[in-house]
Amino acid sequence: MLTITLLGTGSPLPDPDRAGPATLVTGGADQFLVDTGRGVLMRLAGAMSGAGQLRAVLLTHLHSDHITDLNDVITSRWVMTFEPTPLTIVGPVGTKAVVDHIVASLGPDISYRIAHHDDLDYPPPVEVIEVTEGVVDLGGSVRVTCGPTDHKPVEPSIAYRFDHDGASVVVAGDTVPCAGLDELCTGAQALVHTVIRKDVIENIPVQRMIDTLDYHSSPQEAAQTAARSGMETLVMTHYVPSFPSGGGDDWRALAAEHFEGVIELGDDLHRVEVHAPEEVRG
């Protein structure tokens, strides 16, 4: 079984009820954090987890709303573990430069803490793995693979697939429908996909909102991606514009026009279990 927890279902627009984009995928004892939007550690705490429990952080792309609190994850992992515990950060090409700059920006804080704590005599240990497609060797019991997505002009961008004990989950960041995502989804049971309401946004007379239409997927497009791959479950997140807590029936209805499987959406900390097909378990 794999478990999906929507840690943050929000977007670049600050929302009092939704943290920024972040998804936790758990298989056995392994926990993977996909993207690190604002408030991610608060939501990890709400999911009874924390930076010290992560096998890896996986970034879909380097848009600011998806990495806003990466610095907090790095610092908290460093301070709240009591021996050197490297944080593995996986992401597209360009991730190492971003992480290096984040750690450099933490320079004063790092020096203060090393000066104050006798048992903390090393900077935050971080290992960055830049990927394009294929298997990501992270050890543990979960097989992780990645593939390219299409969020141009943001590139590269990638999605991740998690396979554990016969269950498979794909987590996509911001993207339009594309062959790379379709290939990664083949044979998986569940797809976590960011979505925006294009039918609403296209009527907002603000060019910067209109600009978002050509590099995100609508609920209908996410549903079509799930349907093409024969998915059992579509999990939507990153709602733009956001809907009130407990709402989203209209979003589900739009997706259901194109996908006959289970459609999940909800508030932060919404949890979905994905089991292996019966024939695999049997």
N, C-alpha and C positions, 0 to 999 in steps of 0.2 A: 504494500500500500504506500501511496504518496499522499501527503497532506499539503494543501494549498491554503495559506492564510494571507488575505489581502490586508497588509499592514497599512498601506496608504492608498486611498482611492481617489485622491484629489489630483490637481493639475497645477500649472504655474500660477493660477489665480488663488490667492490665499483664502482659505475656507476655515471657519472656526470649528467645523465638525469633521473635516477630512484632512489627514496628513498627506504629504506629497507622495509621488509614485514609489511604491515599494511592495514587494511580494516575498513571502517566506515560503520555501518549499522544503518539506521535511520527509526524509526516507530513512527509516530505522533511527540510528543515532546521529545521522548527518543532517545538518541544517544549512541551507543556502539562502542568502539574501540577494534578491535580484533588484537592483537599483536602491538608491539611498536618499529618497526625497525628504523634505522637511518633516521633522518630528519622528524620524524612523526609530530612534532608540526608545522613545516613549511608547510607540506602538509595539516594539519588540518586548518591552516590559509587560505590556498588556497581554501579549501572547505567551507570557511566562518564559521569555528567553532574554538574550542579551548578546552584546558584542563578543564576549568570551566564549560563547557556545557555537559560533559560526565556523563551519568548515571553510567557507569562502564567501566573498562578496563578488557578485557578477553584474557588470554594468552593460546595459543594452546599447547605450550611446552616451555622448558627453554633453547633452543639453543640460543646462544648469538645474532645471527642476528635478532631474533624475539623479543628481549627485550633490544636491545642496548640503546634506548632512554627512557626507563621506568623512569630512574632517572629524566629526563627533564620533563616528564609528572607530576611526583610527586611534583617536586619543583615548576613548573609553576602553578599547581592547588593551591598549598599552598600560594604562593606569590600574585597571581592575583585574588584571592577571598578575600573578606574583612570581613569575619567572618568564624569561623571554618566550613569547608565544606569537610567532609571526602571523600577521593577517594576510591571507592570500586574496588579492584583488585581480579579477579577470575582466578584461574588457577589450574593446576594439583597439586597433592601432591608434596611438595618441594617448592612451590611458596612462602610460608611464610618465610622460611629461606632465600631465595634469596632477598625478599623485605626487611627483617630485615637487611641484609648486605648492601643493597643499601642505606637505610636510615642511617645506621651507617657510611657509607663512606661520606655521606653528612654532617656529624657532624660539621666540621668547618664552612661550609656555613650556616648551621642552626643557630649556635651560633652568627655568624656575623650579620645575619639579625635580630635576636631577640634583639641583643644589639643596633642596629641602628634604629629600628622602634618601637616606643612606643606602637602602636596598634597591633603589632605582638608579642604576648607573649606566643605562644604555638608552638610546633614542628609540622611538617606536619601530619595531621590526616589521617591515612590510615587504611582501613579495608580489610583484606585478607580473601577470602573464597576459601578453597581448595575443589575441586570437583572430582568426578570420572565419574558418569553418573546420569541422571535424571534431574529433574527440579531444576533450580537455582533461588532462590527467591530474585529478585531484585526490586520488586514493579513495579509501572508504568503500561503502557498499553501493553507492549510487553512481551510475554511469552518466556522465555529462557530455553532451555534444553541443555544437553550436553551428549556426548557419547565417548567411547574410540576409538582411532585410532591406527595405527601400524607404528611407526617410529623407531623401535628397531635398535640399542641399546638405543636410547633416549626413556625413559619411566618413568612415563606414559606420553602419549600425548592424546589430546582430540580435538573434533570438537564441534561447537555450532550450535544450531538451534534457529531461531527467528521466532515467529508466531505473526502476528498482523493483525487484521481486515480481516482474511481469507487468507492472503498472508504468505508464508513460505519460509525462506532462510536458507541454511546450509552453514557455513563457516568452511572449513577444513584447517588445517595447513599442514605441511609436513607429508605425509603418503603414504603407498602403499595401494592398494585396500584391504578392510577388512570388516568383518561382522558388526563391530560396526558402521562404517560409513554408510554402506548400511541401517542399521536399523534406524539411525537418519534421513536419507534422505527420507524414505518412506513417500509419500504423500506431499512432499515439491515441490515448483515450481522451485527453483533455487539453484544451487550449486556453491560456490566459492571455487576453488581448486588450490593449488600450483602445478606447473608442471616444469619438466626439459626435455630437448631433449636428451633422452638416445642414439638415433642414432648418434648424434653428439659427445656426451661426451665419448662414448665407443671407439672413435678413437683418443682421446687425450692421449698421452703417459705420463700421470702424475697420479701416483697411487692415490693421494688424490682426484682427480676428478673421477677416476674410482670407488672409494669407495662410491661415492654418488648414484650410480646406484641402489643399493639394498634397499634403504629406502625412495625413492621418487617415484612419479607417473609421467609417460609420458603423453603427451596430449591424446594419445590413451587410456591409462588406466583411466584417469580422465573422458574421454568421456564414457567409458564403465560403470563406476560407476554411472554417470548421467543417462545413458540409462536404467540400471537395475532398477532404482527407478522411471522411468517414468517422469523424470524432463522435464520442458519446456525450461530451460535456463542453460547453463554451462558458468561460468565466470572463465577464466584462469588468473593466476597471478604468481609472483615469477619466472620470466623467466630466465632459465639457459641453454645455454648462452643467454644473452640479444639480442634482435633485435632492429634495428633502429626505431626511432619515426615514427609512421605511418605504420610500417610494421606488420609482423605477419601473413600474409596470408597463409604461409606454415604451421604454427602452427594450424591455423583454419582448413586447409585441412586435416591434420592428425587426428584431433578430429572428423571431419565430416565423416570419414570412419566408425565411430562407434556410432555416435549420430546424430539424425535427427532434433533435436531442434535448438534453437537459440544459437550460440556460440559467446561469447563476450570476447574481450581482447583489450588491448590498452596501452596508456601511463598512467602515474600517473594522478589521478583525473578523470579517466574514470568513468562514472556514469551510473548505470543501475537501472531502476525502475521495481519492481516486484509487479504485481497486483494479487488480488484474482481471482480464476477462475470465469467465468461468472455466473455459477450456484450459487456460494456463494454470489457474489455481487447482483445477481438478487433476 
